[in-house]
Amino acid sequence: MCDFEHRPGVKEATLVVRNLRLTGVDNQNLEALKTEIDKLFGIDEVIYNDKSGSIYLTYDASHINLEGIEAVIRKHGANIHNDWWTHVKESYYQFVDKNIKDNANHQPHSCHKPPPGSKIS
């Protein structure tokens, strides 16, 4: 895939896929929740599976992170499922999201450049 196959602002190199079980999702808040998450910059796709009670997200981790998405989920009366495995995945996702964001903003250092302010003739 290439960057042209995703929404604007979503880069293939920093694209992540996440799936989390949710609680408190019903017919009243499901569409509003999905619509608001879908409008966030950096989101590529949002799918909710009624059978498993899970939300599947693909997003660019250099623009948005899981905490921002969880805030929208809680705003609509739902929450992340309170079991061990979901918390382990959530912590791992947050760790990876932070690394992706940090690496996307990192300016590489080169040993072959002259130091700033030096005069080379």
C-alpha positions, 0 to 999 in steps of 0.5 A: 500500500502507499500513502495515496490509499489512506486518508489525507494526513495518514502515512503508511510508515506510522500507520497502526492497527488497534483493537480494544474491547469496550463496555457501555456501548449501546444503540444510542451512543454507538453511531455518535461515538464512531462518527466523532472518532472518524472525524479526528485527524489521523484516523484512517478507519473505525469499525465496531464489532457488535458480536465481540464488543470490540472497536477496531481502529487504524490511525497515524500514530504521529498525529493522534494517540490512544489517549485522545481516542479513549477520551472520545469513547468516555465522552459518549458513556462507553469505556475500555473493558476492565480485564487484564488482557485489554489493559496489557494491550492498552499499555503496549499500544500507548508505549508504541504510539509514544515511540512512533510520535517521538521518532517522527519528530526526531531530527537525526544527527550526523557525525559527518557534518561540521559543528555549527559556527565552524568555518571550513575552507 
